[in-house]
Amino acid sequence: MARTTRMRQLVVKILEEKEEANTRAIFDELNARMKWGATMNQLGNVLAKDPRFQKVERMERIGNMNGNYSVCVWKLKNESEM
């Protein structure tokens, strides 16, 4: 966890501000705030393995010129759920 500590703290701040956000929105906000940024794989691992983050059951569809794809929606777990 030492390598991703600052990224985890920033993801917590982002989710505290927005309450829920999809993976792409978190990725864009994270890279806007950090000097070096993160890759989508790093972010996916942090979101999936950290017990503070919970995947919401619904997914969002995002479309662009190359087609549509689904992204997960994340939120912070309540302290009673941990």
Protein Blocks (a to p, Z undefined) as FASTA:
>chain_A
ZZmmmmmmmmmmmmmmnopacfklmmmmmmmmpmnlpafklmmmmmmmpmkbccdfbdcd
dddfkoccdddddddddfklZZ
